[in-house]
């Protein structure tokens, strides 16, 4: 493919460990339905793994996108970002817990 003829607007930036890259998205990727949580008040696990860190406690205020916990899955460290803006209502896991896909991790009281 001749990248010289591709308009700059078609390229998408992404960062991996502080290194910035540009890529083109496939039509298949562009046409995928965007993920919308069924209930933003409830944070569910998207992958099975092991909880490695919990950054919040019950009663903490969080903003949408704040990192609330991390877990290891498939030998990779992953972060979980708040799916709602508000107060942490309940945390249903502890560090070291094995989690399964769609397991309830955290609940929020939205503002």
N, CA, C and O atoms as a DFTB+ gen file, in Angstrom:
444 C
 N C O
     1  1       0.840      -1.175       0.000
     2  2       0.000       0.000       0.000
     3  2       0.883       1.235       0.000
     4  3       1.882       1.294       0.718
     5  1       0.519       2.207      -0.795
     6  2       1.260       3.458      -0.870
     7  2       0.675       4.443       0.144
     8  3      -0.384       5.026      -0.093
     9  1       1.361       4.628       1.267
    10  2       0.861       5.481       2.344
    11  2       0.964       6.966       2.025
    12  3       0.363       7.790       2.714
    13  1       1.713       7.310       0.997
    14  2       1.865       8.720       0.626
    15  2       0.552       9.318       0.135
    16  3       0.330      10.522       0.263
    17  1      -0.315       8.485      -0.422
    18  2      -1.578       8.983      -0.976
    19  2      -2.746       8.918       0.014
    20  3      -3.869       9.289      -0.327
    21  1      -2.487       8.454       1.222
    22  2      -3.550       8.347       2.224
    23  2      -3.651       9.684       2.960
    24  3      -2.641      10.196       3.441
    25  1      -4.867      10.262       3.054
    26  2      -5.018      11.536       3.774
    27  2      -4.618      11.398       5.239
    28  3      -4.870      10.363       5.856
    29  1      -3.997      12.432       5.797
    30  2      -3.518      12.403       7.177
    31  2      -4.649      12.123       8.166
    32  3      -4.418      11.514       9.210
    33  1      -5.861      12.558       7.850
    34  2      -7.001      12.374       8.754
    35  2      -7.342      10.899       8.967
    36  3      -7.986      10.548       9.956
    37  1      -6.917      10.042       8.051
    38  2      -7.210       8.610       8.149
    39  2      -6.361       7.918       9.217
    40  3      -6.747       6.867       9.727
    41  1      -5.207       8.501       9.558
    42  2      -4.322       7.882      10.538
    43  2      -4.810       8.165      11.956
    44  3      -5.292       9.257      12.256
    45  1      -4.676       7.164      12.817
    46  2      -5.089       7.262      14.213
    47  2      -3.864       7.101      15.091
    48  3      -3.040       6.217      14.858
    49  1      -3.739       7.968      16.119
    50  2      -2.628       7.873      17.060
    51  2      -2.947       6.858      18.145
    52  3      -4.096       6.734      18.568
    53  1      -1.938       6.138      18.593
    54  2      -2.059       5.316      19.785
    55  2      -0.687       5.236      20.446
    56  3       0.344       5.382      19.789
    57  1      -0.694       5.003      21.753
    58  2       0.529       5.013      22.536
    59  2       0.705       3.663      23.225
    60  3      -0.232       3.117      23.808
    61  1       1.913       3.145      23.147
    62  2       2.275       1.917      23.842
    63  2       3.545       2.223      24.622
    64  3       4.603       2.476      24.045
    65  1       3.417       2.194      25.955
    66  2       4.547       2.468      26.840
    67  2       5.349       3.695      26.415
    68  3       6.553       3.609      26.173
    69  1       4.682       4.817      26.329
    70  2       5.257       6.132      26.037
    71  2       5.701       6.304      24.589
    72  3       6.162       7.389      24.234
    73  1       5.586       5.295      23.740
    74  2       5.949       5.435      22.333
    75  2       4.677       5.678      21.535
    76  3       3.701       4.938      21.660
    77  1       4.697       6.715      20.721
    78  2       3.515       7.078      19.945
    79  2       3.624       6.497      18.536
    80  3       4.666       6.592      17.887
    81  1       2.529       5.895      18.081
    82  2       2.472       5.291      16.750
    83  2       1.270       5.836      15.993
    84  3       0.359       6.411      16.588
    85  1       1.273       5.654      14.705
    86  2       0.133       5.985      13.852
    87  2      -0.243       4.722      13.093
    88  3       0.619       3.934      12.703
    89  1      -1.541       4.545      12.890
    90  2      -2.000       3.368      12.163
    91  2      -3.256       3.709      11.383
    92  3      -3.888       4.740      11.615
    93  1      -3.599       2.849      10.477
    94  2      -4.863       2.954       9.746
    95  2      -5.804       1.894      10.287
    96  3      -5.393       0.760      10.531
    97  1      -7.061       2.255      10.474
    98  2      -8.055       1.306      10.967
    99  2      -8.754       0.649       9.784
   100  3      -9.061       1.300       8.786
   101  1      -8.996      -0.638       9.911
   102  2      -9.679      -1.357       8.839
   103  2     -11.160      -0.978       8.821
   104  3     -11.694      -0.492       9.818
   105  1     -11.804      -1.199       7.707
   106  2     -13.242      -0.917       7.600
   107  2     -14.029      -1.801       8.566
   108  3     -15.029      -1.362       9.134
   109  1     -13.583      -3.040       8.754
   110  2     -14.236      -3.951       9.683
   111  2     -14.185      -3.376      11.097
   112  3     -15.180      -3.406      11.821
   113  1     -13.017      -2.850      11.487
   114  2     -12.878      -2.269      12.821
   115  2     -13.755      -1.024      12.961
   116  3     -14.418      -0.841      13.982
   117  1     -13.758      -0.183      11.948
   118  2     -14.550       1.055      12.003
   119  2     -16.043       0.769      12.113
   120  3     -16.782       1.552      12.710
   121  1     -16.489      -0.338      11.547
   122  2     -17.926      -0.632      11.540
   123  2     -18.387      -1.389      12.790
   124  3     -19.583      -1.641      12.944
   125  1     -17.465      -1.756      13.680
   126  2     -17.847      -2.468      14.896
   127  2     -18.711      -1.578      15.786
   128  3     -18.536      -0.361      15.839
   129  1     -19.649      -2.219      16.483
   130  2     -20.452      -1.482      17.446
   131  2     -19.560      -1.098      18.621
   132  3     -18.751      -1.901      19.087
   133  1     -19.715       0.129      19.092
   134  2     -18.939       0.601      20.235
   135  2     -19.475      -0.029      21.514
   136  3     -20.681      -0.235      21.651
   137  1     -18.582      -0.333      22.447
   138  2     -18.973      -0.931      23.712
   139  2     -19.712       0.092      24.567
   140  3     -19.224       1.202      24.784
   141  1     -20.875      -0.284      25.042
   142  2     -21.646       0.539      25.962
   143  2     -21.990      -0.354      27.152
   144  3     -22.651      -1.379      26.987
   145  1     -21.540       0.035      28.362
   146  2     -21.842      -0.814      29.508
   147  2     -23.347      -0.929      29.723
   148  3     -24.078       0.043      29.537
   149  1     -23.812      -2.119      30.115
   150  2     -25.241      -2.302      30.342
   151  2     -25.706      -1.468      31.516
   152  3     -26.831      -0.969      31.511
   153  1     -24.871      -1.307      32.512
   154  2     -25.183      -0.460      33.660
   155  2     -23.899       0.237      34.092
   156  3     -23.026      -0.404      34.677
   157  1     -23.760       1.534      33.818
   158  2     -22.525       2.234      34.207
   159  2     -22.302       2.235      35.714
   160  3     -21.187       2.489      36.171
   161  1     -23.355       1.953      36.498
   162  2     -23.218       1.908      37.954
   163  2     -22.477       0.657      38.419
   164  3     -22.003       0.597      39.553
   165  1     -22.379      -0.334      37.549
   166  2     -21.734      -1.597      37.909
   167  2     -20.582      -1.864      36.954
   168  3     -20.765      -1.882      35.736
   169  1     -19.394      -2.071      37.513
   170  2     -18.201      -2.339      36.714
   171  2     -17.990      -3.846      36.671
   172  3     -17.823      -4.484      37.710
   173  1     -17.999      -4.415      35.462
   174  2     -17.831      -5.853      35.278
   175  2     -16.469      -6.152      34.670
   176  3     -15.918      -5.331      33.936
   177  1     -15.929      -7.320      34.973
   178  2     -14.657      -7.754      34.390
   179  2     -14.863      -8.103      32.920
   180  3     -15.837      -8.766      32.565
   181  1     -13.951      -7.658      32.075
   182  2     -14.022      -7.965      30.654
   183  2     -13.165      -9.163      30.290
   184  3     -13.343      -9.761      29.229
   185  1     -12.229      -9.515      31.173
   186  2     -11.339     -10.661      30.958
   187  2     -11.169     -11.407      32.278
   188  3     -11.273     -10.797      33.342
   189  1     -10.913     -12.698      32.231
   190  2     -10.542     -13.395      33.461
   191  2      -9.105     -13.035      33.830
   192  3      -8.298     -12.726      32.953
   193  1      -8.788     -13.073      35.105
   194  2      -7.432     -12.755      35.542
   195  2      -7.331     -12.743      37.047
   196  3      -8.138     -13.359      37.744
   197  1      -6.318     -12.027      37.550
   198  2      -6.069     -11.919      38.988
   199  2      -5.910     -10.452      39.358
   200  3      -5.118      -9.738      38.744
   201  1      -6.660      -9.998      40.359
   202  2      -6.581      -8.609      40.815
   203  2      -5.207      -8.373      41.444
   204  3      -4.789      -9.118      42.330
   205  1      -4.501      -7.322      40.979
   206  2      -3.165      -7.027      41.492
   207  2      -3.119      -5.753      42.328
   208  3      -2.219      -5.587      43.151
   209  1      -4.086      -4.843      42.126
   210  2      -4.064      -3.580      42.856
   211  2      -5.463      -2.978      42.860
   212  3      -6.181      -3.060      41.863
   213  1      -5.851      -2.375      43.979
   214  2      -7.114      -1.641      44.067
   215  2      -6.759      -0.228      44.519
   216  3      -6.213      -0.038      45.606
   217  1      -7.070       0.764      43.680
   218  2      -6.663       2.142      43.920
   219  2      -7.701       2.977      44.663
   220  3      -7.421       4.123      45.015
   221  1      -8.883       2.436      44.910
   222  2      -9.951       3.189      45.558
   223  2     -10.492       2.411      46.749
   224  3     -10.218       1.221      46.909
   225  1     -11.255       3.093      47.570
   226  2     -11.946       2.437      48.674
   227  2     -13.389       2.944      48.690
   228  3     -13.703       3.951      48.054
   229  1     -14.247       2.261      49.402
   230  2     -15.647       2.647      49.487
   231  2     -15.728       4.077      50.011
   232  3     -15.084       4.431      50.999
   233  1     -16.534       4.892      49.328
   234  2     -16.697       6.293      49.711
   235  2     -15.862       7.257      48.904
   236  3     -16.121       8.461      48.932
   237  1     -14.858       6.763      48.179
   238  2     -14.022       7.636      47.344
   239  2     -14.833       8.170      46.171
   240  3     -15.681       7.469      45.620
   241  1     -14.565       9.416      45.793
   242  2     -15.157       9.993      44.595
   243  2     -14.261       9.678      43.407
   244  3     -13.037       9.780      43.500
   245  1     -14.872       9.296      42.290
   246  2     -14.120       8.985      41.074
   247  2     -14.709       9.752      39.901
   248  3     -15.898      10.071      39.877
   249  1     -13.866      10.036      38.947
   250  2     -14.265      10.647      37.692
   251  2     -14.264       9.567      36.616
   252  3     -13.539       8.578      36.728
   253  1     -15.050       9.745      35.605
   254  2     -15.096       8.814      34.486
   255  2     -13.694       8.649      33.916
   256  3     -13.059       9.632      33.534
   257  1     -13.210       7.423      33.858
   258  2     -11.887       7.144      33.309
   259  2     -10.777       7.047      34.328
   260  3      -9.658       6.681      33.971
   261  1     -11.047       7.366      35.606
   262  2     -10.021       7.188      36.643
   263  2      -9.652       5.705      36.751
   264  3     -10.513       4.838      36.602
   265  1      -8.393       5.421      37.004
   266  2      -7.966       4.032      37.181
   267  2      -8.354       3.597      38.591
   268  3      -7.862       4.147      39.576
   269  1      -9.247       2.597      38.680
   270  2      -9.741       2.154      39.984
   271  2      -9.071       0.866      40.455
   272  3      -8.971       0.628      41.658
   273  1      -8.619       0.050      39.540
   274  2      -7.907      -1.169      39.925
   275  2      -7.135      -1.712      38.740
   276  3      -7.305      -1.262      37.607
   277  1      -6.270      -2.700      39.023
   278  2      -5.526      -3.351      37.945
   279  2      -5.569      -4.859      38.171
   280  3      -5.798      -5.339      39.281
   281  1      -5.345      -5.578      37.094
   282  2      -5.347      -7.034      37.167
   283  2      -4.401      -7.599      36.126
   284  3      -4.061      -6.934      35.148
   285  1      -3.983      -8.831      36.348
   286  2      -3.116      -9.521      35.400
   287  2      -3.960     -10.527      34.642
   288  3      -4.701     -11.310      35.237
   289  1      -3.840     -10.498      33.335
   290  2      -4.534     -11.457      32.475
   291  2      -3.630     -11.772      31.297
   292  3      -3.071     -10.865      30.680
   293  1      -3.486     -13.030      30.986
   294  2      -2.674     -13.479      29.857
   295  2      -1.252     -12.904      29.932
   296  3      -0.684     -12.501      28.917
   297  1      -0.687     -12.872      31.141
   298  2       0.668     -12.388      31.405
   299  2       0.844     -10.905      31.094
   300  3       1.964     -10.443      30.878
   301  1      -0.271     -10.154      31.070
   302  2      -0.207      -8.711      30.841
   303  2      -0.877      -7.990      32.001
   304  3      -1.857      -8.471      32.570
   305  1      -0.328      -6.826      32.341
   306  2      -0.955      -5.980      33.347
   307  2      -2.018      -5.134      32.659
   308  3      -1.752      -4.525      31.623
   309  1      -3.213      -5.093      33.224
   310  2      -4.339      -4.358      32.661
   311  2      -4.904      -3.436      33.727
   312  3      -4.822      -3.738      34.918
   313  1      -5.475      -2.318      33.311
   314  2      -6.110      -1.410      34.252
   315  2      -7.611      -1.371      33.989
   316  3      -8.075      -1.591      32.870
   317  1      -8.347      -1.088      35.049
   318  2      -9.791      -0.916      34.944
   319  2     -10.078       0.530      35.294
   320  3      -9.705       1.010      36.365
   321  1     -10.746       1.223      34.378
   322  2     -11.074       2.631      34.576
   323  2     -12.537       2.764      34.973
   324  3     -13.383       1.984      34.534
   325  1     -12.824       3.740      35.792
   326  2     -14.186       3.962      36.277
   327  2     -15.145       4.135      35.106
   328  3     -14.885       4.905      34.181
   329  1     -16.261       3.405      35.158
   330  2     -17.265       3.495      34.094
   331  2     -18.344       4.507      34.439
   332  3     -19.273       4.715      33.658
   333  1     -18.230       5.147      35.614
   334  2     -19.210       6.149      36.031
   335  2     -18.504       7.220      36.843
   336  3     -17.424       7.001      37.391
   337  1     -19.137       8.380      36.908
   338  2     -18.632       9.465      37.732
   339  2     -19.471       9.496      38.998
   340  3     -20.698       9.555      38.930
   341  1     -18.824       9.458      40.143
   342  2     -19.567       9.471      41.384
   343  2     -18.762       8.920      42.535
   344  3     -17.546       9.101      42.603
   345  1     -19.452       8.242      43.448
   346  2     -18.837       7.718      44.663
   347  2     -18.799       6.195      44.587
   348  3     -19.738       5.567      44.098
   349  1     -17.703       5.605      45.076
   350  2     -17.586       4.148      45.131
   351  2     -18.552       3.647      46.204
   352  3     -18.432       3.993      47.379
   353  1     -19.508       2.827      45.777
   354  2     -20.533       2.299      46.682
   355  2     -20.084       0.977      47.309
   356  3     -20.284       0.761      48.505
   357  1     -19.485       0.099      46.518
   358  2     -19.055      -1.214      47.008
   359  2     -17.947      -1.754      46.111
   360  3     -17.935      -1.523      44.902
   361  1     -17.019      -2.477      46.730
   362  2     -15.956      -3.172      46.000
   363  2     -16.140      -4.655      46.292
   364  3     -16.158      -5.063      47.453
   365  1     -16.276      -5.455      45.252
   366  2     -16.623      -6.869      45.399
   367  2     -15.444      -7.828      45.247
   368  3     -15.639      -9.043      45.211
   369  1     -14.217      -7.295      45.156
   370  2     -13.033      -8.142      45.018
   371  2     -11.927      -7.633      45.939
   372  3     -11.989      -6.512      46.443
   373  1     -10.939      -8.455      46.145
   374  2      -9.751      -8.103      46.929
   375  2      -8.510      -8.402      46.111
   376  3      -8.563      -9.171      45.151
   377  1      -7.394      -7.796      46.488
   378  2      -6.122      -8.085      45.817
   379  2      -5.838      -9.577      45.952
   380  3      -5.952     -10.152      47.034
   381  1      -5.470     -10.186      44.838
   382  2      -5.177     -11.620      44.816
   383  2      -6.340     -12.481      44.362
   384  3      -6.153     -13.658      44.056
   385  1      -7.545     -11.911      44.313
   386  2      -8.713     -12.675      43.873
   387  2      -8.612     -13.028      42.396
   388  3      -8.187     -12.209      41.581
   389  1      -9.002     -14.246      42.059
   390  2      -9.139     -14.658      40.662
   391  2     -10.516     -14.193      40.203
   392  3     -11.513     -14.426      40.887
   393  1     -10.573     -13.538      39.050
   394  2     -11.851     -13.051      38.532
   395  2     -12.189     -13.749      37.231
   396  3     -11.303     -14.217      36.517
   397  1     -13.472     -13.817      36.928
   398  2     -13.953     -14.415      35.686
   399  2     -14.620     -13.329      34.847
   400  3     -14.995     -12.274      35.359
   401  1     -14.757     -13.599      33.575
   402  2     -15.388     -12.643      32.672
   403  2     -16.807     -12.341      33.161
   404  3     -17.544     -13.246      33.553
   405  1     -17.174     -11.070      33.132
   406  2     -18.485     -10.541      33.527
   407  2     -18.727     -10.575      35.032
   408  3     -19.862     -10.373      35.464
   409  1     -17.712     -10.820      35.836
   410  2     -17.863     -10.787      37.295
   411  2     -18.008      -9.336      37.749
   412  3     -17.323      -8.457      37.227
   413  1     -18.891      -9.076      38.713
   414  2     -19.076      -7.744      39.272
   415  2     -17.862      -7.387      40.119
   416  3     -17.511      -8.112      41.049
   417  1     -17.220      -6.260      39.790
   418  2     -16.023      -5.830      40.501
   419  2     -16.295      -4.684      41.465
   420  3     -15.855      -4.703      42.614
   421  1     -17.024      -3.693      40.980
   422  2     -17.210      -2.465      41.754
   423  2     -18.552      -1.828      41.389
   424  3     -19.008      -1.933      40.251
   425  1     -19.178      -1.166      42.366
   426  2     -20.431      -0.452      42.130
   427  2     -20.242       1.022      42.487
   428  3     -19.469       1.360      43.383
   429  1     -20.959       1.892      41.774
   430  2     -20.861       3.337      41.972
   431  2     -22.233       3.928      42.300
   432  3     -23.267       3.398      41.894
   433  1     -22.219       5.016      43.031
   434  2     -23.391       5.879      43.186
   435  2     -23.103       7.083      42.304
   436  3     -22.207       7.875      42.592
   437  1     -23.865       7.213      41.233
   438  2     -23.589       8.303      40.288
   439  2     -24.079       9.629      40.828
   440  3     -25.053       9.703      41.577
   441  1     -23.371      10.682      40.421
   442  2     -23.769      12.046      40.787
   443  2     -24.816      12.547      39.841
   444  3     -25.283      13.677      39.979
